[in-house]
Amino acid sequence: MTPEQKLSALFAAEAPPARDYAFQARMAQAIALRRAWMTVGALVPWAVAAVAVLWALIPVVGPMSDSLGAALQPAAAMLAGAAVTAIAALWLSRRFRGGLRTPFSAR
């Protein structure tokens, strides 16, 4: 084997893979996470507007609060539970960024 052939064989052995699937998976995950946070950020103004509208409706709904209070109390409790669950899920997904480990994980 000539020195040129040895050198070309050495460079061929150290050639990077054509596609790095682990890197592509990490980048896809980062892009998806960024899109999810951008979606949440886009919904914030709508939530603020909804709160403002509800606040403006207090004088209209106020007199009905005695009769509606008992009916809306379970719904408010469920909404509060859903909010706590959503916040905990978001916090846990940020805390344990790797997610579930499967045999096909790219790490």
Helices and strands as residue ranges (DSSP letters): H 3-13, H 21-56, H 58-61, G 62-64, H 65-95
